[in-house]
Amino acid sequence: MPLRNVIDLDANATTAIDPRVLEAMRPHLLIGGNPESRHSLGRAARNAWDESRESIAAILGAHVDELVLTSGGTESNNMAIFGLIDESTRLRSSPEERSRPSVVLVSGIEHPAVAEPLVLLEKQGRLRREIGPVRPDGTIDTERWLERIADDKPLDLVTLMLANNETGAIQDVSAIARAIAARHIVMHTDAVQAVGRMDVDFSALGVTTLAAGSHKMHGPPGIGILLIRKGQKIAPIFHGGGQQLGLRPGTPAVALAVGLAEALRLWQAEKTARTLQWRTLGTVLIESLRQKLADIPVNVIENGPADPDRRLPQTLNLFFDHPAIEGELLLMRLDLAGLAASLGSACASGSTKASPALSAMGMDTHRAKSSIRLSFSAFTTPDHVTRAVDIIASIVQDLTSTSTEAWPDFGH
């Protein structure tokens, strides 16, 4: 099938660049200029770089001096985690304190870009993870998190994603940030899926660091955001220049910064219409699927918060409750029929293991391995959803009917 005919309901993996973003980037792709240079090309590049940074910071409720531009959300998460751990260790009052492993409170639903650096540091003996409890709907058990924060046991870092990449569950990050402020504990939030899908205000959240990307909201791939609260130092993980507070050396990617700023500007201008469209499409998809599957013994279950205000408006995570519906087979059949979907995080899509995030929500292995994620972009239309419903319903009907057919009698 030609790629242009594929229905893309995997926007949480990536999105196509908006033509308006590409147009804003075009002059900076076709004309050279290093912002560090003093000639006219360099000055023009510097102006574009500075204006883009100011726009990005303002939309996200941050000061421009709090912004570091990176290669993407994964780098931003890694910079924050390694940098905060190293800096908090350095600031401890005694050699004995500095020699103990850092204690990190983290949820079990984090993206691999957060979870795996913490596992690595734990294997190296540099930290000890405490996994904070998660409710069956994918939101954290806030009361139990607050109880852990309030006790006197050592705690050096809290990391909690703002919105989950698989279920869309939105976490009460600001409540946790307020609680840790009295203990002078640092906090990181992974907002890669949140930015461009919901309002994000860095100052109001109260966290120490925040990571975000560009390609999830129709911006260019290859650029990301790290916000670091003013006055907070983090140890650099890159060396070789003084750019961006000495934390991210290298020649600034002006065209990518312009594209990211334009993608954010478009989100800010169109967020009300996009959000309404996404919620409407989600409702239509679920209701239409249930109607089409009403005559077969399969229950369509939505994973994640029931309250739409606690879930990203363009993310659905569905489980077709029937033993014949196995995730990998369903995903393959959808792909062959021209529908792009996902079983979970795109960064772990090659794995046949159950989703760690869904498992942390208490799901059994079959449900955690067989739930599919459908996510909309700004370019998803009602026609896309209508065609997707027809494809999904047809495949589910086929899989369930095949499983109930009797084996032929070969006379044995």
Secondary structure, DSSP 8 states (H G I E B T S, - for coil): --GGGSEE-BTTT-----HHHHHHHHHHHHS---TT--SHHHHHHHHHHHHHHHHHHHHTT--GGGEEEES-HHHHHHHHHHHHHHHHHHT-SSHHHHHS-EEEEEETT--HHHHHHHHHHHHTTSEEEEEE-B-TTSSB-HHHHHHHHHSSS---EEE--SB-TTT-BB--HHHHHHHHHTTT-EEEEE-TTTBTTB---HHHHT-SEEEEESGGGTS-TT-EEEEE-TT-----S--S--TGGGTS-S---HHHHHHHHHHHHHHHHHHHHHHHHHHHHHHHHHHHHHHHTTTSS-EEEE-S-SSGGGB-TTEEEEEEESTT--HHHHHHHHHHTTEE-BSS-GGGTT--S--HHHHHTT--HHHHHH-EEEE--TT--HHHHHHHHHHHHHHHHHHHHHHHS-------
